């Protein structure tokens, strides 16, 4: 085994908080790149947000975004996308609203939400520091039929999150998972769940990216911390769980590194590369 591709999650993994990549992680990634190893961001975030960090690191490699529902190259060109069906989107929206929650959809370019996102949302925070043309688009539409009419082919993921109403989030997830409509359902944080079309997962996207780059999966290392990272950790030659990761992630990993606060990504790279 010789690692040729590293796929790393962002939040809770590469980032120390919602915005910062540590100096040690940057240095380790730079060393990997200098050893002809490809490094790719693999995230639940929208492509435009992930690209900000890819540019900061200096990556000119494809980005897996939206839990694998979208893969884009470094120039913003689409390599792969798998949008929600209108049936999936409508069910997700209506169930979430019925449970008293504020659902939103993510696209390649941003978010379409029923209500204005809170000021504490990561994209709201990031946008305050960006020039207008680089900001993540935040669109508010409270009618699902209008959303489907305007953006139906661009809805790549549905997200429902509310840390103050986790019981309602769980209720909505349970209803949606038990329906007859097949879809992928995962969590990236304890207080949320996310839906994608069948075939959209980080694991499937890593397989597609490895094939695109002509790299064997045994030569891939994947690093993550949450439920949405399990599929890619299981399919990789080396699956790495963060020290701050959930127990179900740690159970399927080949190696457990340090936490995101303590530069776990850099330590994993140093261990295997």
ABEGO torsion letter per residue (X at the ends): XBBABBBBBABGBABABAABBBAAAAAAAAAAAAAGBBBBBBBABBAAAAAAAAAAAGBABBBBBGGGABBBBAAGBBABBBBBBAAAAAAAAAAAAAAGBBBBBBBAAEBBBABBBBAABAAAAAAAABBAAABBBBBBBABAAAAAAAAAAABABBBBBBAABAAAAAAAAAAAAABABBBBBBBABAABBBBBBBGBBAAAAAAAAAAAAGBBAAABBBBBABAAAAAAAAABABBBBBAABBAAAAAABABBBBBAAAGAAAAAAAAAX
